[in-house]
Amino acid sequence: MTGEEVFAAEGLARISQRLADAIAERFGDAPGLVLVGIKRRGDLLARRLSQLLAERLGREVPVGSLDITLYRDDFDSLSEQPIVGQTEIAFPLEGRTVVLVDDVLFTGRTVRAALDELLDLGRPARIALAVLIDRGGRELPICADIVGQTLTVEPGDQVQVLLSELDGRDAVILFRAAHP
């Protein structure tokens, strides 16, 4: 597979700003607005979006993170010693508007696992989904409420989001599979 940089840091920043603007427009007046990111990159994006929203809304938007490892439908096929991280949500979910944040929406299975975990933790008034990249290819009937960018990719291609906090730089990389 060869990697092609689709967006560099500036493009990723523009997409993030669009996401924050759309969240503010749709949910800025919602009581108890919170962001919950799916680890490992959705939580970092949620933190970034929270900062952008604070500037736009003039108030802090709390952020939490979910580790969905134990909720995955392929948990049994993971390594013998899967690494389970910690879910960190320091606020009650009851009656809140939760914007679930992820980096790439593909099959929908990650989002399904996140929804299961969120509902085990409480009963929000509403859950909306915001994703940086929607690459298509759904296996479950899940769609995002807010999409930063849609990429058209072939089956077998991979989309990877790089974030400076983990990867040393911001970028969106498309890895194309060898297609006949």
C-alpha positions as CSV (number, residue, x, y, z in Angstrom):
1,M,0.0,0.0,0.0
2,T,1.2,3.5,-0.8
3,G,0.3,6.5,1.3
4,E,-0.9,9.8,-0.2
5,E,-1.3,12.8,2.1
6,V,-4.9,14.1,1.4
7,F,-4.8,16.9,4.0
8,A,-1.8,18.4,5.8
9,A,-2.0,20.3,9.1
10,E,-3.7,23.4,7.6
11,G,-6.4,21.2,5.9
12,L,-7.0,19.3,9.1
13,A,-7.3,22.6,11.1
14,R,-9.9,23.9,8.5
15,I,-11.9,20.7,8.8
16,S,-11.8,20.8,12.6
17,Q,-13.0,24.5,12.5
18,R,-15.9,23.4,10.2
19,L,-16.9,20.7,12.7
20,A,-16.8,23.1,15.6
21,D,-18.9,25.6,13.7
22,A,-21.5,23.0,12.8
23,I,-21.6,21.7,16.4
24,A,-22.0,25.3,17.7
25,E,-24.8,26.0,15.2
26,R,-26.7,22.8,15.9
27,F,-26.1,22.2,19.6
28,G,-24.6,25.4,21.0
29,D,-27.9,26.3,22.8
30,A,-28.5,22.7,24.0
31,P,-28.5,22.4,27.8
32,G,-25.6,20.4,29.1
33,L,-23.6,20.1,25.8
34,V,-20.6,17.8,26.2
35,L,-18.2,16.1,23.9
36,V,-17.1,12.5,24.3
37,G,-14.3,11.2,22.0
38,I,-13.6,7.6,21.1
39,K,-10.0,6.7,22.0
40,R,-7.3,6.9,20.5
41,R,-7.8,9.9,18.2
42,G,-11.5,10.8,18.7
43,D,-10.7,11.9,22.2
44,L,-7.9,14.2,21.0
45,L,-10.2,15.7,18.4
46,A,-12.8,16.2,21.0
47,R,-10.4,18.2,23.1
48,R,-9.5,20.3,20.1
49,L,-13.1,20.9,19.3
50,S,-13.8,21.8,22.9
51,Q,-11.2,24.6,22.7
52,L,-12.7,25.9,19.4
53,L,-16.2,25.7,20.9
54,A,-15.1,27.6,24.0
55,E,-13.9,30.5,21.7
56,R,-17.1,30.4,19.7
57,L,-19.6,30.0,22.5
58,G,-17.8,31.9,25.2
59,R,-18.1,29.0,27.7
60,E,-16.4,25.7,28.4
61,V,-17.7,22.5,26.8
62,P,-16.7,19.5,29.0
63,V,-14.9,16.7,27.3
64,G,-14.7,13.0,28.1
65,S,-13.2,9.9,26.5
66,L,-14.4,6.4,25.8
67,D,-12.2,3.3,25.5
68,I,-14.5,0.8,23.7
69,T,-12.2,-2.2,23.7
70,L,-14.5,-4.3,25.9
71,Y,-17.5,-3.3,23.8
72,R,-16.1,-4.4,20.4
73,D,-18.0,-7.1,18.6
74,D,-14.6,-8.6,17.6
75,F,-13.2,-8.6,21.2
76,D,-12.7,-12.4,21.1
77,S,-10.4,-12.1,18.0
78,L,-8.1,-9.5,19.5
79,S,-4.8,-10.5,20.9
80,E,-4.6,-12.8,23.9
81,Q,-3.8,-9.8,26.1
82,P,-5.8,-6.9,24.6
83,I,-4.8,-3.4,25.8
84,V,-7.8,-1.9,27.6
85,G,-7.6,1.8,28.3
86,Q,-9.6,3.8,30.6
87,T,-12.9,5.6,30.0
88,E,-12.8,9.0,31.5
89,I,-16.1,10.9,31.8
90,A,-16.1,13.2,34.8
91,F,-19.7,14.4,34.5
92,P,-23.1,12.7,34.5
93,L,-24.6,11.9,31.2
94,E,-28.2,12.1,32.4
95,G,-30.2,14.6,30.3
96,R,-27.2,15.9,28.5
97,T,-26.6,16.5,24.8
98,V,-23.6,14.3,24.0
99,V,-21.7,14.8,20.8
100,L,-19.7,11.6,20.2
101,V,-16.5,12.4,18.3
102,D,-14.4,10.0,16.1
103,D,-11.7,10.5,13.5
104,V,-12.8,8.2,10.7
105,L,-16.3,6.7,10.2
106,F,-16.0,3.4,8.2
107,T,-18.1,0.3,9.0
108,G,-20.0,1.8,11.9
109,R,-18.9,-0.9,14.3
110,T,-16.7,1.4,16.4
111,V,-19.7,3.8,16.8
112,R,-22.0,1.0,17.7
113,A,-19.6,-0.1,20.5
114,A,-19.3,3.5,21.7
115,L,-23.1,3.9,21.8
116,D,-23.4,0.7,23.8
117,E,-20.9,1.9,26.4
118,L,-22.4,5.4,26.6
119,L,-25.8,4.0,27.3
120,D,-24.4,1.8,30.0
121,L,-23.0,4.9,31.7
122,G,-26.2,6.9,31.6
123,R,-29.2,8.2,29.7
124,P,-28.4,11.3,27.7
125,A,-31.2,13.4,26.3
126,R,-29.5,13.1,22.9
127,I,-26.4,11.6,21.3
128,A,-25.1,13.1,18.0
129,L,-22.1,11.8,16.0
130,A,-19.4,14.1,14.7
131,V,-16.6,12.6,12.6
132,L,-13.6,14.2,11.0
133,I,-13.6,11.9,7.9
134,D,-16.5,9.8,6.5
135,R,-15.0,7.2,4.1
136,G,-18.1,5.3,3.4
137,G,-18.3,1.5,3.5
138,R,-20.9,1.0,6.2
139,E,-21.7,-2.4,7.5
140,L,-24.2,-1.1,10.1
141,P,-27.0,1.5,9.6
142,I,-25.1,4.3,11.2
143,C,-24.5,7.8,9.8
144,A,-22.9,10.9,11.2
145,D,-24.9,14.0,12.1
146,I,-21.8,16.2,11.4
147,V,-19.1,15.3,8.9
148,G,-15.9,17.3,8.5
149,Q,-15.0,15.8,5.1
150,T,-16.2,12.9,3.0
151,L,-13.6,10.9,1.1
152,T,-14.4,8.5,-1.7
153,V,-12.3,5.4,-1.3
154,E,-12.2,1.9,-2.8
155,P,-12.7,-1.3,-0.7
156,G,-9.4,-2.2,0.8
157,D,-8.1,1.4,1.0
158,Q,-7.3,2.8,4.4
159,V,-7.7,6.3,5.8
160,Q,-5.4,7.3,8.7
161,V,-5.7,10.5,10.7
162,L,-2.4,11.6,12.2
163,L,-2.5,14.0,15.2
164,S,0.5,15.8,16.6
165,E,-0.3,14.6,20.1
166,L,0.3,11.0,19.1
167,D,2.0,11.1,15.8
168,G,4.2,14.2,15.8
169,R,2.2,15.9,13.0
170,D,-1.3,16.5,11.8
171,A,-2.4,15.0,8.5
172,V,-4.9,12.7,6.8
173,I,-3.3,9.9,4.8
174,L,-5.0,7.7,2.2
175,F,-3.4,4.3,1.7
176,R,-4.5,2.8,-1.6
177,A,-4.7,-1.0,-1.9
178,A,-3.4,-2.6,-5.1
179,H,-6.6,-2.8,-7.2
180,P,-6.7,-5.1,-10.2
